[in-house]
Amino acid sequence: MDVEGNKRVFHRRGQSSIDNKQQKVCYHWRAGKCNRYPCPFLHRELPLPQPAANGTSSSKRSHGSIDEQQLPRRKANFNNTWGRVPSGGVARKMEKVCTYWVQGSCTYGDRCRYLHSWCTGDCFSLLTQLEGHQMVVSGIAMPSGSDKLYTGSKDETVRVWDCQSGQCAGVINLGGEVGCMLSEGPWVFVGLPNVVKAWNAQTNTDLTLSHPLGQVYALVVGNDLLFAGTQDGTILAWKFNAASNCFEPAASLKGHTLAVVTLVVGANRLYSGSMDHSIRVWGLETLQCIQTLSGHTSVVMSVLCWDQFLLSCSLDKTIKVWVAAESGNLEVTYTHSEEHVCFFI
């Protein structure tokens, strides 16, 4: 007989359940999400007090204590995790980078509920930080067959890093801001004001390609041509002459009214994004503009070919997906608004 008036609880759970409650701490309570009431397990880390020496039952409460059975019934969806860390000792991470960690001021350490990393999983880990540039790093390149990494910066230098040691192996002073970099085979191309520098990591060839007007913001290779997007809106093309071991001017593609800041090659086409808010599509065989895409309302920062789609992002905070219609022209099929999308890789 249940002398405390809890007959229904006694008959439903059985005496063994009551005994088990005195032995085991509730796993879900430890995780901060137990919604059973009454729960057959302990909601405390310490065991129940032992009977007194005079034989008085430990079930008697001291003055001012609260009987667990007298507590109000919790709702089924009750889940209070405030201030409680799971039994493993590490807070469950949310899929968001900690703002304070980015600023170097997070005081929670491993107990922070937000990520203290730019990636999740075990696929990548930080090996080292390459420090030396004094201003924004605007380009990076690793030529084929080389154990050197090249980085260009607005501080008017290119630094060469040893991939084995992570140490700077050399600094090249260029006298102008690096607008972009590209590696293609053994070649490293650097976009500068009014010129493009070309270095061959295997033969140590050093070439200067002239004729750009203003800063060179974008470089890409396609159909055996090197294309450069320039500040005046022109796209210049060079072709490599193996006999003379130099790059010869091949074409000048005009149409954009402001600087060309991004270039990509795909599906036998050259796509260029510009500060004039437009994307132009050029045939690689004819080097003629075959379509102008005018869906963005601000600078087109990056374009990317993905299967039959063209993706573009802009300072108008949108990403647009373009696909060819029956006429063959590209049309927008999807627009997504996003904050601060500047480039695709």
Buried (B, 14 or more C-beta within 10 A) or exposed (E): EEEEEBEEBBEEBEEEBBEBBEEEBBEBBBBBBBBBBBBBBBBEEEEEEEEEEEEEEEEEEEEEEEEBEEEEEBEEEEBEEEEEBEEEEEBEBEEEBBEEBEEEEBEEEEEBEBBBEEEEEEEEEEEEEBEBBEEEBBBBBBBEEBEBBBBBBBBBBBBBBEEEEEEBEEEBEBEBBBBBBBBBEBBBBBBBBBBBBBBBBEEEEEBEBEBBEBBBBBBBBBBEBBBBBBBBBBBBBBBBEEEEEBBEEBBEBEBBEBBBBBBBBBEEBBBBBBBBBBBBBBBBEEBEBEBEBEBBEEBBBBBBBEEEBBBBBBBBBBBBBBEBEEEEEBEBEEEEEEEEBEEBE
